[in-house]
Amino acid sequence: MLLINNNFMFMTAEDQKITFINITTNHLYDKVDELYEALMDDELDEVQDITRSLFEVIKDLNQTFSNKI
């Protein structure tokens, strides 16, 4: 739910969580799609770049949620 106060929009903590999850998973879906294409086209250098990127996103995601109490 968005709360409107003096023409400013504020996101609740739950909205922020949902937005973060959606952005992150959309990014991962896009990267996995790129990985599929690179694998199918035997673009091995591209595969390495994409997997590095995926590892970074997953590492950041893991760090984000391992810090949560």
Residue frames as qw, qx, qy, qz and C-alpha x, y, z in Angstrom:
[[0.000, 0.889, 0.457, 0.000, 0.00, 0.00, 0.00],
 [0.393, 0.304, -0.018, 0.867, 1.25, 3.47, -0.86],
 [0.230, -0.752, -0.465, 0.407, 0.59, 6.19, 1.67],
 [0.324, 0.595, 0.213, 0.704, 0.20, 9.68, 0.26],
 [0.389, -0.744, -0.301, 0.453, 1.15, 12.66, 2.39],
 [0.012, -0.835, 0.114, 0.539, 1.51, 16.17, 0.93],
 [0.681, 0.670, -0.185, -0.230, 1.83, 14.77, -2.61],
 [0.078, 0.563, -0.823, 0.020, 4.70, 12.46, -1.60],
 [0.913, -0.050, -0.286, -0.287, 4.35, 8.72, -1.86],
 [0.255, -0.564, 0.741, -0.259, 5.77, 6.51, 0.88],
 [0.731, 0.074, -0.648, -0.201, 6.18, 2.77, 0.60],
 [0.782, -0.528, 0.211, -0.256, 5.53, 0.54, 3.56],
 [0.308, -0.543, 0.779, 0.069, 8.24, -1.90, 4.62],
 [0.697, 0.192, 0.690, -0.043, 6.24, -4.73, 3.05],
 [0.589, 0.794, 0.103, -0.113, 5.98, -2.80, -0.25],
 [0.052, 0.828, -0.548, -0.104, 9.73, -2.19, -0.19],
 [0.526, -0.264, 0.808, 0.020, 10.37, -5.89, 0.41],
 [0.714, 0.465, 0.519, -0.065, 8.07, -6.90, -2.45],
 [0.416, 0.890, -0.140, -0.123, 9.65, -4.34, -4.80],
 [0.180, -0.686, 0.699, 0.092, 13.16, -5.54, -3.88],
 [0.625, -0.019, 0.780, 0.005, 12.20, -9.18, -4.46],
 [0.665, 0.657, 0.342, -0.100, 10.53, -8.40, -7.79],
 [0.265, 0.892, -0.342, -0.129, 13.46, -6.35, -9.08],
 [0.313, -0.544, 0.776, 0.058, 15.98, -8.96, -7.98],
 [0.660, 0.138, 0.738, -0.006, 14.12, -11.94, -9.41],
 [0.597, 0.777, 0.142, -0.141, 13.42, -10.11, -12.68],
 [0.089, 0.825, -0.543, -0.131, 17.14, -9.40, -12.98],
 [0.460, -0.294, 0.838, 0.024, 17.95, -13.05, -12.29],
 [0.715, 0.449, 0.523, -0.117, 15.37, -14.23, -14.86],
 [0.455, 0.865, -0.142, -0.156, 16.90, -11.93, -17.47],
 [0.094, -0.697, 0.706, 0.078, 20.43, -13.14, -16.71],
 [0.603, -0.044, 0.796, -0.035, 19.38, -16.80, -16.83],
 [0.683, 0.657, 0.289, -0.140, 17.73, -16.16, -20.19],
 [0.263, 0.863, -0.418, -0.111, 20.97, -14.57, -21.43],
 [0.377, -0.460, 0.804, 0.005, 22.87, -17.58, -20.08],
 [0.743, 0.287, 0.595, -0.106, 20.60, -19.97, -21.96],
 [0.586, 0.804, 0.008, -0.102, 21.16, -18.08, -25.20],
 [0.036, 0.799, -0.599, -0.048, 24.93, -17.93, -24.71],
 [0.553, -0.237, 0.798, -0.034, 25.08, -21.66, -23.94],
 [0.745, 0.474, 0.458, -0.102, 22.98, -22.51, -26.99],
 [0.502, 0.857, -0.112, 0.008, 25.23, -20.34, -29.19],
 [0.885, -0.048, -0.094, 0.454, 28.47, -21.74, -27.66],
 [0.156, 0.818, -0.146, 0.534, 29.53, -18.24, -26.59],
 [0.766, -0.281, -0.466, 0.341, 31.78, -19.43, -23.79],
 [0.293, 0.140, -0.250, 0.912, 33.27, -16.04, -22.94],
 [0.391, -0.397, -0.147, -0.817, 29.76, -14.66, -22.59],
 [0.777, -0.373, -0.499, -0.093, 28.80, -17.64, -20.41],
 [0.593, -0.116, -0.446, 0.660, 31.62, -16.79, -18.02],
 [0.000, 0.229, -0.089, 0.969, 30.58, -13.13, -17.83],
 [0.586, -0.399, -0.313, -0.632, 26.96, -14.01, -17.21],
 [0.778, -0.328, -0.520, 0.127, 27.72, -16.61, -14.55],
 [0.399, 0.023, -0.375, 0.836, 29.98, -14.13, -12.76],
 [0.255, -0.298, -0.052, -0.918, 27.14, -11.63, -12.78],
 [0.733, -0.372, -0.445, -0.355, 24.71, -14.24, -11.48],
 [0.680, -0.170, -0.540, 0.466, 27.10, -15.20, -8.69],
 [0.155, 0.143, -0.254, 0.944, 27.39, -11.56, -7.63],
 [0.490, -0.348, -0.190, -0.776, 23.62, -11.06, -7.51],
 [0.810, -0.313, -0.486, -0.102, 23.11, -14.30, -5.59],
 [0.558, -0.034, -0.482, 0.674, 25.96, -13.46, -3.21],
 [0.079, -0.228, 0.137, -0.961, 24.45, -10.03, -2.54],
 [0.662, -0.342, -0.332, -0.578, 21.02, -11.56, -2.07],
 [0.777, -0.218, -0.551, 0.213, 22.40, -14.13, 0.35],
 [0.355, 0.057, -0.388, 0.849, 24.23, -11.40, 2.28],
 [0.312, -0.340, -0.081, -0.883, 21.11, -9.25, 2.43],
 [0.769, -0.362, -0.281, -0.445, 18.98, -11.97, 3.94],
 [0.746, -0.103, -0.540, 0.377, 21.67, -13.47, 6.18],
 [0.179, 0.183, -0.339, 0.905, 21.93, -10.08, 7.94],
 [0.507, -0.420, -0.220, -0.720, 18.22, -10.05, 8.63],
 [0.077, -0.152, 0.827, -0.536, 17.28, -10.93, 12.18]]
